Amino acid sequence: MLTLSNISKRFGPKVLFREISLRLMRGEKLGLVGPNGAGKTTLFSILLGESESDEGKAEWERGTRIGYLPQESAPTGDETVLELATSVSSELSGIMKTLREAPDPEDPVRLEALEQFAELEGFTLEAKAKKILSGLAFHMDDFDKPARTLSGGWIMRAHLAKLLVMEPDLLMLDEPTNHLDLETLGWFQEQIRKFPGSVLTISHDREFLNAICDGILEISHRKLYRYQGNFDQYLVQKAEREAQHEAAYRNQQREIAHHEDFIRRFRAKASKASQAQARIKLLDKMERIEAPESAEATLTFRFPQPPRSGQRVATLSQVKQAYGDHLVYESLDLEVEKQERVVLVGPNGAGKSTLLKILADLVSIEGGSRELGHNVEVGYFSQQRVDVLDMERSVLDEAMDQVDSGIHTQEVRTLLGAFLFKGDDVFKQVKVLSGGEKSRLALVKLLLSPPNFLLLDEPTTHLDMPSIDAVIQALKEYSGTLIFVSHDIHFIRALAKRTIRIEAGKTTNFAGDYDYYLWKSGSASAQTGLVEGLRDARPDSTSKSKDGGKPLSAKERRKLRARERDKLKAERRKLEDAVRKLEKEIMALEEEQNEVNEQLADPQSYGDSEKAKELNDKASSIARKLKERNYEWEIETEKLLALDE
């Protein structure tokens, strides 16, 4: 499918990779790993034709279709969720735009577009996209919403739907797990495992690579190494390869030293001169083994510890919180004690981030109480919360701000290096940093001067594996209380001692780590990604009164449910009528099509050229209408089936 031959790429004096080669076969699923800056995304750019290599070439098998999921997949313009999911090619997108802009059914432009749409199997495309979007827990009323109005996780689901509708020969994924919750991640892993094509993915998520890969590619020290198996197997093989390389290098160096010593001692002696010359020639012809390049140094840094707090850190009692008419929590109770390590799990939109913001007092609550314990200081971090940074300062000055006087500048620079601010990067002004760089800097500041109650929302996004390990080390040494949200299972397993599941605004407490939660909740399948479909676990606001006041009484809720049932029945009747009407139209069109086909089969029809042309045009028109009605019937039937689920 793909062959890379001696690809080299440099940026100025920096060589990213030199003469790398690769053959990717159909059906292979490979992970691409390496430290940030090694050239992973650049290699993707070369494969996608967005940039050129300095040397070598990439050859694709003719007709190979590529589906690409970028790291940041924000939609552009005002495209709807359904339009995003069906935008599998520019040609189809253009035809669909023409159909939207030409509503007149007899418009020649529209008729031509319909012909092209039918040829490209466009009538089945929308039905397929709606089915996949429904499997990803989108509501039918989400389909026509502008994608940009959704959260990052839901936008990612729409992009995943697009790739599954497209069914390319090769999926290229750049950090696909960054914006996925654990449920979506499990579902996605299972889809990738079942995907019949090839997969090439950049990822820093160990568990994801373990779940989907049958091979690992590593860019390291300007070379590309290939390993069989998943990520854990790669680590074992890499250690063995490096040990063998180091042993071979040392053996060769001993041999070289022995020859050089002989040459130095005897080249001036007539009796040994010929032997010395032979050894000089031997050394000249010897293929030298490159010296092993030192692995990334493990970060050793003594993190400052926060002041002690009381035993009871935070208490939420009967908390009610809503955004406008959207009820998030109705009667939330929660107690957090000193030195707890709590992970919040649950689908995107269920209320995990909102709970962190309630604890941090960043959102107002409509009812109940929030109390902090004695001497509790709260620190909150999220990918979006970088407005606390001073844009005019340098990275180093901002990191040093409010740092304990016992910490030296060099120690801070070491920590910044672990978070990918290396060399002169520490002297850059904060205002020129990217969003991811600002997030990393905000996290460094929090670790350098931690409060005794830390609330972290997805702290590992934008971090590579060594940086994630640095955060884990810091938080293992941290003596305060920690509550966090993360989609990185390796990170969760390393830190969590208590698990709280949030779904539809409800919390369930599990007094154990993540594996205990999987076992106790019967969700062990989530550990391996065996998730057949996703539910929409966004908070349900039906129990909230229209005026946003007190919760509805039991009698009012019964009335509301009765109205919902009546509404559902009316919608079902409407859909059933539409399906019956379409079935009648389809039967009539099929009868008409049979009649026309019989006339076309009669040789006498071709005696009159005008009549033959008229019959052929009629046959084409009927075939087109049949496709349209069958397509509409499939959509209405899908809606009807969805009501019964």
NUZA-969296 format. One record per residue (C-alpha): x, y negated, z. Coordinates in steps of 0.02 Angstrom, whole numbers, padded with zeros to 5 digits, always signed. Each point is the difference from the previous one (the first is absolute). Layout:
% residues N
XYZ...
This chain:
% residues 645
+00000+00000+00000+00139-00123+00048+00187+00006-00025+00122-00129+00070+00174+00003-00074+00144-00093+00083-00103-00149+00059+00100-00142+00078-00062-00165+00073+00084-00146+00086-00052-00171+00060+00150-00114-00012+00144+00081+00094-00115+00124+00090-00016+00172-00081-00167+00081+00045+00032+00167-00086+00127+00067-00122-00026+00134-00135-00148+00085+00083-00092+00139-00092-00165+00088+00033-00124+00117-00082-00180-00007+00062-00110+00147-00051-00190+00006-00010-00083+00039+00166+00150-00049+00108-00032-00110+00152+00156-00095+00051+00033-00128+00137+00127-00139-00032+00091-00055+00159+00148-00107+00049+00035-00157+00102-00081-00165-00047+00101-00081-00138+00064+00166-00069-00096-00026-00163-00158+00105+00017-00121-00133-00061+00125-00052-00135+00003+00179-00065-00191-00002-00004+00009-00163-00098+00116+00080-00128-00115+00151-00019-00151-00114-00025+00092-00100-00132-00005-00160+00103+00189-00015+00004+00146+00077-00095+00146+00104+00060+00177-00060-00034+00050+00171-00067-00085+00164-00041-00179+00033-00053-00168+00063+00063-00094+00115-00119-00185+00040+00020-00090+00146-00079-00114-00067-00136-00175-00048+00060+00041+00001+00186-00129-00102+00098+00062-00087+00157-00104-00059+00148+00091-00125+00111-00048-00055+00176+00105-00152+00051+00049-00033+00180-00108-00157+00009-00159+00039-00097-00105-00157+00024-00127-00018-00141+00003-00149-00114-00144-00113-00049-00179+00041+00048-00006+00182-00056-00125+00107+00094+00042+00162+00088-00078+00099-00143+00091-00101-00133+00163+00031+00091-00033+00187+00012-00043+00013-00185+00142-00109-00068+00097+00154-00056+00058-00081-00163+00007-00176-00072-00101+00060-00152-00145+00062+00106+00006-00154+00112-00012-00111-00154-00149+00098-00069-00091-00008+00168+00028-00188+00004-00075-00015-00175-00153+00100+00055-00026-00112+00151+00014-00158-00104-00117+00063-00139-00161+00054+00087-00108-00005-00159-00025+00185-00047-00008-00041-00186+00157-00109-00001+00117+00074-00133+00150-00034+00114-00084+00096+00141-00047+00144-00116+00180+00016-00060+00063-00007+00180-00123+00137+00049+00067+00110-00140+00178-00024+00062-00056+00025+00181-00080+00167-00046+00154+00058-00096+00108-00033+00153-00124+00096+00112-00040-00160+00091-00176+00055+00042+00065+00136+00116+00136-00112+00072-00114-00107+00109-00093+00150+00068+00165+00084+00043+00065-00158+00084-00158-00019+00104+00013+00181+00057+00182-00022+00053-00035-00167+00085-00142+00083+00096+00122+00137+00052+00112-00139+00066-00145-00061+00110-00050-00151-00104-00186-00043+00006-00095-00025-00162-00021-00184+00046+00191-00014+00011+00021+00040-00185-00045-00174-00060+00094-00095+00136+00157-00097-00052+00145+00113+00052+00096-00149+00071-00132-00019+00138+00046+00171+00075+00135+00042+00126+00169+00066-00059-00045+00180+00040-00162-00005-00100+00088-00084-00147+00127+00141+00003-00143+00127-00006-00068-00086-00157+00172+00012-00080+00011+00184+00047-00170+00026-00080+00065-00079-00160+00147+00122-00007-00113+00150+00033-00119-00057-00137+00147-00023-00117+00079+00173+00031+00172-00047-00070+00141+00122-00038+00112-00085+00129-00046-00096+00157+00131-00128+00054-00034-00060+00176+00096-00139+00089-00027+00011+00189-00180+00063-00020-00029+00025+00187+00032-00180+00054-00183-00051+00009-00085+00168+00033-00079+00052+00163+00029+00178+00060-00165+00067-00071+00033-00075-00172+00180+00060+00008-00056+00179+00035-00125-00007-00143+00130-00076-00117+00130+00133+00043-00124+00136-00043-00043-00082-00167+00185-00014-00043+00028+00183+00046-00143+00051-00116+00052-00121-00138+00052+00106-00151+00122-00129-00072+00170-00057+00060+00031-00121+00144+00148-00115+00036-00019-00100+00160+00103-00124+00100-00041+00018+00184+00072-00026+00174-00136+00109+00076+00078+00166+00051-00165+00089+00029-00068-00052-00170+00157+00063-00087-00009+00163+00097-00182+00023-00051+00013-00028-00188+00178+00024-00064+00085+00152-00075+00159-00099-00028+00090-00155+00064+00106-00122-00100+00120-00109+00099+00088-00155-00062+00154-00015+00109+00169-00082-00031-00046-00038-00182-00039+00182-00040-00161+00100-00019-00007+00165+00095-00137+00130-00021-00060+00118+00137-00128+00141-00002-00145+00002+00122-00082-00132+00109+00078-00137+00106+00048+00109+00149+00084+00124-00117+00089-00145-00086+00075-00056+00167+00072+00175+00030+00069+00014-00177+00071-00176+00005+00093+00036+00162+00071+00160-00077+00052-00090-00160+00085-00140+00097+00090+00125+00112+00061+00097-00154+00053-00161-00086+00097-00058+00153+00085+00170+00020+00048+00003-00185+00066-00177+00010+00106+00038+00154+00070+00159-00079+00046-00095-00157+00080-00141+00099+00107+00129+00094+00051+00077-00166+00041-00172-00073+00101-00046+00154+00096+00164-00012+00043-00030-00184+00048-00182+00031+00112+00051+00145+00087+00129-00111+00023-00130-00140+00069-00128+00122+00125+00123+00073+00061+00089-00156-00023-00106-00157+00177-00067+00019+00078+00175+00018+00054+00077-00164-00047+00176+00054-00178-00052+00045-00029-00143-00124-00095+00109-00126-00117+00064+00138-00028-00178+00061-00043-00057-00178-00122+00147-00016-00088-00056+00158-00009-00180-00061-00087+00062-00158-00115+00109+00108-00051-00153+00102-00029-00102-00157-00117+00132-00071-00090+00034+00166-00185-00054+00003-00007-00100+00160-00145+00025+00119-00073-00167+00056+00019-00041+00182-00163+00027+00097-00086-00166+00027-00051-00023+00180-00183+00027+00038-00107-00141+00065+00056-00036+00176-00126+00041+00134-00059-00159+00084+00061-00015+00179-00075-00149+00087-00059-00027+00177-00170-00080-00014-00052-00123+00136-00138+00059+00117-00156-00100+00047-00053-00051+00175-00105+00127+00095-00189-00010-00002-00133+00064+00117-00063+00179-00015-00161-00055-00088+00052-00088-00159-00164-00036-00090-00185+00037+00023-00141-00022-00126-00177+00017+00067-00156+00009-00111+00086-00106-00132-00107-00054-00147+00085-00075-00152-00062-00045-00173+00052-00099-00154-00159-00094-00043-00134+00131-00031+00128+00140-00005+00001+00091+00167+00169+00079+00041-00019+00052+00183-00159+00002+00102+00049+00068+00172+00186+00035-00001+00085+00060+00160+00188+00024+00014+00130+00011+00139+00188-00009-00031+00129+00038+00134+00184-00044+00017+00124+00084-00118-00133+00088-00103+00039+00039-00182-00166-00005-00093-00030+00024-00187-00164-00054-00079-00056+00112-00143-00149-00003-00117-00048-00056-00176+00034-00171-00071-00135-00123+00051-00050+00098+00155+00060-00136+00121+00178+00048+00049+00080-00168-00042-00149-00091+00077+00028+00093+00164+00182-00057+00002-00057-00179-00032-00128+00011+00142+00136+00058+00119+00114-00140-00062-00143-00126+00023+00012-00051-00183-00185+00025-00036-00145-00055+00107-00118+00128+00074-00188-00026+00006-00029+00101+00157+00085+00096+00139+00169-00039+00075+00186+00011-00036+00117+00000+00150+00190+00010+00007+00090+00070+00151+00127-00081+00115+00150-00082-00088-00052+00067-00172+00075-00088-00152-00071+00046-00170+00098+00010-00162-00094+00033-00164+00073+00045-00169-00083+00028-00168+00059-00009-00180-00098-00161-00022+00052-00086+00162+00160-00088-00055-00061-00178+00026+00094-00003+00166+00164-00014-00097+00087-00168-00024+00018-00014-00189+00145-00124+00009+00115+00107+00107+00122+00132-00060-00038+00184+00027+00135+00012+00134-00056-00158+00093-00179+00059-00001+00051+00172+00067+00106-00081+00137-00145-00110+00057-00045+00041+00181+00120+00148+00003+00070+00048+00169+00168-00085+00031+00081+00169+00029-00022+00048-00182+00141-00053-00115-00019-00067-00176+00091+00151-00072-00125+00118+00082-00144-00098-00076+00085+00008-00171+00018+00189+00021-00186+00015+00035-00042-00114-00148+00109+00112-00109-00103+00150+00052-00153-00095-00057+00080-00033-00171+00069-00175+00032+00180+00035-00046+00151-00113-00025-00044-00178-00050-00186+00041+00000-00004-00054+00183+00038-00180-00055-00149-00012-00118-00140-00117+00049-00158+00087+00058-00105-00093-00129+00087+00089-00146-00034+00175+00068-00129+00115-00077-00155+00054+00097+00079+00166+00046+00162-00085+00057-00098-00120+00111-00093+00148+00077+00165+00087+00038+00070-00158+00079-00156-00022+00108+00022+00181+00059+00184-00030+00041-00048-00152+00106-00128+00102+00094+00125+00139+00038+00135-00123+00054-00113-00084+00127-00142+00122+00035-00148-00039+00114-00060+00139+00114-00157+00039-00103+00037+00031-00185-00137+00011-00132+00068+00054-00170-00101+00011-00161+00090+00104-00133+00177-00048+00055+00090+00117-00123-00069-00071-00164+00144-00073-00105+00130+00099+00100+00114+00137-00066+00037+00159+00098+00152-00064+00098-00098-00156+00050-00150+00105+00055+00119+00103+00107+00067-00162+00076-00177-00053+00049-00033+00172+00074+00161-00011+00102-00046-00173+00063-00176+00053+00051+00061+00161+00083+00112-00107+00112-00138-00130+00026-00065+00005+00180-00161-00097-00030-00171+00055-00063-00030+00035-00184-00156+00014-00108+00025+00017-00187-00079+00040-00168+00103+00093-00130-00024+00111-00152+00176+00074+00019-00023+00170+00083+00187+00015+00039-00010-00166+00094-00160+00053+00090+00070+00168+00054+00159-00082+00065-00091-00123+00114-00184+00036+00038-00048+00081+00165-00186-00043-00008-00114-00006-00152-00160-00102-00022-00106+00035-00154-00108-00142-00064-00140+00036-00122-00147-00112-00044+00038-00110+00150+00000+00146+00124+00153+00057+00099+00046+00177+00054+00144+00024+00121+00123+00146-00013+00119+00011+00148+00145+00066-00103+00112-00030-00149-00047+00007-00184+00017+00189-00016-00110+00021+00154-00129-00114-00082+00005+00105-00160-00025+00160+00098-00131-00066+00121-00103-00090-00131+00004+00146-00121+00089-00114-00125+00153+00109-00025-00036-00003-00186+00045-00185+00002+00177+00051+00049+00023+00086-00167-00114-00114-00097-00138+00129-00030-00133-00133-00011-00132+00035-00134-00080-00172+00002-00009-00160+00099-00140-00075+00101-00036-00184+00011+00037-00033+00183-00022-00187-00007-00097-00061+00153-00189+00016-00016-00091-00161+00039-00178+00069-00006-00017-00003+00189+00035-00187+00008-00147-00117+00007-00021-00120-00144+00032-00153+00106+00163+00075+00067-00073+00004+00176-00036+00149+00111+00011+00176-00070-00164+00069-00066-00110+00099+00118-00039+00183-00032-00172-00047-00070+00076-00131-00115+00130+00123-00059-00137+00128-00041-00092-00133-00101+00161-00045-00089+00035+00183-00041-00179+00020-00064+00023-00151-00114+00165+00073-00061-00087+00166-00037-00138-00090-00096+00131-00098-00096+00092+00162-00040-00160+00084-00060-00041-00148-00112+00176+00003-00072-00013+00188-00029-00168-00020-00090+00074-00137-00109+00149+00109-00046-00111+00152-00032-00109-00104-00118+00156-00063-00090+00067+00178-00019-00167+00065-00067-00012-00145-00123+00177+00032-00063-00033+00186-00017-00153-00038-00110+00103-00119-00107+00139+00129-00017-00124+00136-00053-00079-00117-00129+00170-00049-00068+00053+00182-00012-00158+00042-00099+00031-00148-00116+00182+00054-00018-00055+00176-00051-00117-00071-00131+00135-00111-00075+00125+00144+00002-00125+00109-00096-00019-00136-00130+00188-00019-00013+00016+00188-00025-00118-00009-00151+00107-00018-00161-00139-00106-00078+00038-00138+00126+00164-00035-00089-00086-00029-00168-00046-00174+00061+00159-00088+00063-00099-00137+00088-00104+00128+00094+00155+00101+00047+00084-00156+00069-00158-00044+00098-00009+00175+00075+00185-00002+00050-00019-00172+00082-00155+00063+00092+00092+00156+00058+00144-00106+00067-00121-00118+00089-00094+00146+00082+00164+00082+00055+00057-00164+00078-00165-00026+00090+00005+00180+00063+00173-00028+00075-00060-00160+00083-00157+00081+00072+00095+00155+00060+00128-00115+00081-00139-00100+00086-00085+00162+00053+00162+00062+00080+00023-00162+00096-00181-00003+00065+00011+00185+00046+00162-00032+00097-00089-00140+00096-00145+00116+00039+00115+00138+00062+00095-00127+00107-00163-00046+00090-00025+00182+00051+00175+00022+00073
